[in-house]
């Protein structure tokens, strides 16, 4: 039985223009958070309803409704805040948060390493990442305290494909075929054809 043991290679593609029911989204230049990527939590959501007749439950409806993704990282730069949160780069080199900032959708891709040497790739093509509390502690006498922050967002279904999350499992990253799959999955924020994802 293979077990996940590590996470690597976090890439986020801010969305330049949103998808429509007939055209795919267009993504900007990606941001890599590789060495700063600490952990993630994926919480799928579902909707449910029950039907009653004569006071007795006669049927139950359950369906998936996207989910919530939390990415814990060490630091977000000013340039990254502009791309991910819609903040403004000022002339003096600072970055300002304004009342008119609009957070764009993004695509998130990262890799989970397994104890048998294989990897799994997870892709979320439509998510709005919001800034979470940032914690910075005073350096202690016995060592260094590191600051941490996180992104959190609800991943949603694409309009055209009606899909919210893709997971490709058991890739051997040492083979040519495995390397090609990894390259294809990380090349763009958009989902891919059945041929390239198989």
C-alpha positions in Angstrom: 0.0 0.0 0.0 1.5 3.3 -1.0 1.4 6.3 1.4 1.8 10.0 0.7 4.9 11.3 2.4 5.7 14.8 1.0 4.4 17.7 -1.1 6.3 19.6 -3.7 6.2 21.9 -6.7 3.3 24.2 -6.0 2.4 26.4 -9.0 -0.4 28.9 -9.2 -1.6 30.4 -12.5 -3.6 33.7 -11.9 -6.4 34.0 -14.4 -6.1 36.8 -17.0 -9.6 36.3 -18.4 -12.4 34.1 -17.1 -13.9 31.3 -19.0 -17.2 31.4 -20.7 -19.5 28.5 -21.5 -17.8 28.2 -24.9 -14.2 29.5 -24.4 -11.6 28.3 -21.9 -10.0 30.6 -19.3 -6.7 32.4 -20.2 -4.0 32.2 -17.5 -1.2 34.5 -16.7 2.5 33.6 -16.1 2.6 31.1 -13.2 4.0 31.7 -9.7 6.1 28.9 -8.2 6.1 28.5 -4.4 8.2 25.3 -4.4 10.5 25.7 -1.3 7.8 27.7 0.6 5.0 25.1 0.3 4.5 23.5 3.7 1.1 21.7 3.7 -2.4 21.5 2.2 -5.9 20.6 3.3 -8.5 19.7 0.7 -12.1 19.6 2.1 -14.6 18.5 -0.5 -18.1 19.8 -0.1 -21.4 18.2 -0.9 -25.1 19.1 -0.9 -27.8 16.9 0.3 -31.5 16.8 0.6 -34.1 14.3 1.8 -37.5 13.5 0.5 -40.3 12.5 2.9 -43.6 10.9 2.2 -46.1 10.2 5.0 -43.5 11.3 7.6 -41.0 8.7 6.4 -37.8 9.3 4.5 -38.3 7.9 1.0 -35.2 9.1 -0.8 -32.0 11.0 -0.3 -30.1 13.2 -2.7 -26.3 13.7 -2.4 -24.1 15.5 -4.8 -20.6 17.1 -4.9 -20.3 20.9 -4.7 -16.6 21.6 -5.2 -14.6 22.1 -2.0 -12.2 24.2 0.0 -8.5 24.2 -0.5 -6.0 25.6 2.1 -2.3 26.0 1.1 0.1 26.7 3.9 3.2 28.6 2.8 6.0 30.6 4.4 5.9 33.9 2.6 4.1 35.9 -0.1 6.1 38.6 -1.9 4.7 42.0 -3.0 4.7 41.0 -6.6 2.8 37.9 -5.8 0.2 39.9 -3.8 -0.4 42.0 -6.9 -1.0 39.0 -9.1 -3.1 36.9 -6.6 -5.0 39.5 -4.6 -5.3 42.3 -7.1 -3.3 44.7 -4.9 -1.4 47.7 -6.4 2.3 48.1 -6.9 3.3 51.7 -5.9 6.1 53.8 -7.3 8.1 53.6 -4.1 8.3 49.8 -4.3 5.5 49.2 -1.7 2.3 47.3 -2.4 -1.0 48.7 -1.2 -4.4 47.1 -0.5 -7.3 49.1 -1.8 -11.0 49.1 -1.6 -11.3 48.4 -5.4 -9.0 45.3 -5.4 -10.5 42.4 -7.2 -9.2 39.0 -6.5 -8.9 37.0 -9.8 -9.6 33.3 -10.2 -6.5 31.1 -10.4 -5.5 27.5 -11.1 -3.5 25.6 -8.5 -1.2 22.6 -9.3 1.0 20.6 -6.9 2.6 17.2 -6.5 2.3 14.7 -3.7 5.2 12.2 -3.3 4.4 8.6 -2.3 6.6 6.3 -0.3 7.0 3.9 -3.2 8.6 6.5 -5.4 5.5 7.4 -7.4 3.8 10.8 -7.4 0.3 12.1 -7.6 -0.5 15.5 -9.3 -3.5 17.5 -8.2 -5.0 20.3 -10.3 -7.7 22.8 -9.4 -8.4 24.9 -12.5 -10.8 27.4 -10.9 -10.3 28.8 -7.5 -10.2 32.2 -5.8 -7.5 32.3 -3.2 -8.0 34.7 -0.3 -5.4 35.9 2.2 -5.5 34.3 5.6 -4.0 35.5 9.0 -0.3 35.8 8.9 1.6 34.8 12.0 5.0 36.2 12.9 6.7 35.5 16.2 9.7 37.0 17.9 12.9 35.1 17.5 13.4 33.1 20.7 16.6 32.6 22.7 16.7 28.9 21.8 16.1 29.1 18.0 14.4 30.9 15.2 10.6 31.2 14.9 9.4 31.1 11.3 6.4 33.1 10.0 3.6 31.3 8.2 0.7 32.3 6.1 -1.8 30.5 3.9 -4.1 30.8 1.0 -7.7 29.5 1.3 -10.3 29.3 -1.4 -13.3 27.4 -2.7 -12.6 25.5 -5.9 -15.5 25.5 -8.3 -16.8 23.6 -11.3 -15.6 24.8 -14.8 -18.5 26.1 -16.9 -17.7 24.0 -19.9 -16.4 20.8 -18.4 -18.4 20.8 -15.2 -15.3 19.6 -13.3 -13.6 21.2 -10.3 -10.6 19.0 -9.4 -8.3 16.6 -11.3 -6.0 14.0 -9.7 -3.5 11.9 -11.6 -2.1 9.1 -9.5 0.8 6.7 -9.5 3.1 8.5 -12.0 6.6 7.2 -12.2 8.7 10.4 -12.5 11.8 8.5 -13.7 10.3 7.3 -17.0 9.9 9.4 -20.2 6.2 8.8 -20.1 6.0 10.0 -16.5 8.1 13.1 -17.2 5.9 14.0 -20.2 2.7 13.8 -18.1 4.2 16.0 -15.4 5.3 18.5 -18.0 1.8 18.5 -19.6 0.0 19.0 -16.3 2.2 21.9 -15.2 2.3 23.6 -18.6 -1.0 25.6 -18.2 -3.8 26.2 -15.8 -6.4 24.8 -18.1 -7.5 21.1 -18.0 -6.2 19.0 -20.8 -7.5 16.7 -23.5 -8.3 13.1 -22.6 -5.3 12.1 -24.7 -2.7 14.1 -22.7 -4.2 13.3 -19.3 -4.5 9.5 -19.8 
